[in-house]
Amino acid sequence: MKKKKKRKNKLKIRKSVAKRFKVTKSGKVIRRGAQNRHLKANRSKRNTRRGKVPKQTTGKMAKKIKKMLGK
């Protein structure tokens, strides 16, 4: 008789996290900057430009996000 292998259940990824974060090939967690939707007239052009650049999430938060994305 053949023994059946026990499989681990496939983890579901958190869709809300998947929409907000991206993990690069090297494992960095990239996110979009905050406060860049509306009311931009009150902010300096420099601040607005800096808001467009993707930010990197580090530390414990990055580990948690990777776990939620199944990576």
N, C-alpha and C positions, 0 to 999 in steps of 0.2 A: 504493500500500500504506500502511496505517495503522501508525504506530509504536506499540508497546505501551509503556505507562508502567511504569517500574520502581517497585514499591511497597516501602516499608520494612516490615520485619516488625513486627508488633504486639508490644510488650513485655508479658511476663507480669508481673503484680504479685505481690509477695511476700505470700502469704496470712497468714503469721504476723505481719507488720508491719501488715497491714490490720486485723487483729483488735485490735491494741494501740493504734494511733494513728488520729487523725482529722484531716483537713486542713479548716480552715474556708474560707469563701468568700474571706476576705481573705488567706488563705495561711498562717495560723498553724497550727502543729502541736500538737495537744492530746493529752495522755496522762493516764493514771490514776496516782495517787500510790502509792508502795510502802508496805509494812508495814501494810496495812489489812485483812488477811484473818482472822487469829485471834490469840489471846493479847492481846486488847484490854484485859483487866482490869488489866494491869500499867501501861497508859498512862493519862495524864491525859485527861479529857474534852475538853479544849482541843485536844490533839494528835489525838484521834480525829476531831473535827470538821474540823480542818484537812486531814486525810487524805482527806476526801470531796470536797474541791474539786478540779476538774480542773487539772492543771498544764500549763504551756506549755514546749515544747522549743524551744531556740534554737540558733543557731550552726551549726557544721558538721554536727552530728547531725541537725538539722532538714532540712538540704539533702539529706543521705543518705537520710533517711526519705521525703522527697518523691520522690526519684529511684526508690526501691524501689516507691513507689505509682504510678509513672508520671505524676507531675504536675510 
